[in-house]
Amino acid sequence: MVKELNHIGLFTSDMEASKEFYANTWGGSVIRDYHDADGSLFVYIQLALGVIELIRVPKDMENKGFIHVAYLIDATGTLEEDFAYLSGKGFPFTVEPKSTASGDGRLAFFLDHSGVSFELIQRNENIRIRDLVNPHIVAFDHIAINVSPDAAPKCDAFYIRDMGFQRTGGRRYAIGADAIELTETEDGTALEKPLSHICFRVKNCDETAARLKSLGVKCSDMTPGADCRRFTAEGPSGERIVIFSA
């Protein structure tokens, strides 16, 4: 069903600040930018192999930050066939198959057992640039999702059986170089917004933290570990990015 984990969507009320953060602070490449008379409606920025879709929302909108994960379906079927399959499994669709806003392909949205919104896309072209080099990021390591203990086994079956991912250890699921990692928790606050954070791997955590702080980015204290160092940075819409190095 799925060819790749194509992008993660992010609601932002300050498109210019978000573009500055991901394209300049993180050295990302703008690979698509759709405009109307008031500025960018949505922008795709690639960081290493990962892509973030910035989506402009009103300034008074509360639900900012990461809001969906998008899958590009493979050529073995159609969006309508995947929609019928997942609907038959009981997954609720919030948007049924329709043309994309850009006119490039078709899309649909549904909810999984964790409550995360997932997008299915059928496109004629792949927006990602495979050999793109980022000056600050070694790898877009994974997307992190919080799940309750009750939902975790259902999510496991969803990724492996329904979406065709491979388990690569614990609650980590990969398709090609793309990965999602689940964290089981009973923390109600964490489960209210289960799409938790994205994770970047860098060459040197200390140097990266110093550079980000010099640019005014809010960063947590460094957490040393047995096999890596890590810290968390906050994006313009309050989104969390976990940065680590071996």
Buried (B, 14 or more C-beta within 10 A) or exposed (E): BBBBBBBBBBBBBBBEEBBBBBBEBBBBBBBBBEEEEEEBBBBBBBBBBBBBBBBBBEEEEEEBBBBBBBBBBBEEEEBEBBBEEBBEEEBEBEEEBEEEEBEBBBBBBBBBBBBBBBBBBBBEEEBBEEEEEBEBBBBBBBBBBBBBEEBBEEBBEBBEEBBBBEEEEEBBBBBEBBBBBBBBBEEEEBBEBBBBBBBBBBEEBEEBBEBBEEEEBEBBEEEEEEEEBBBBBBBBBEBBBBBBBE
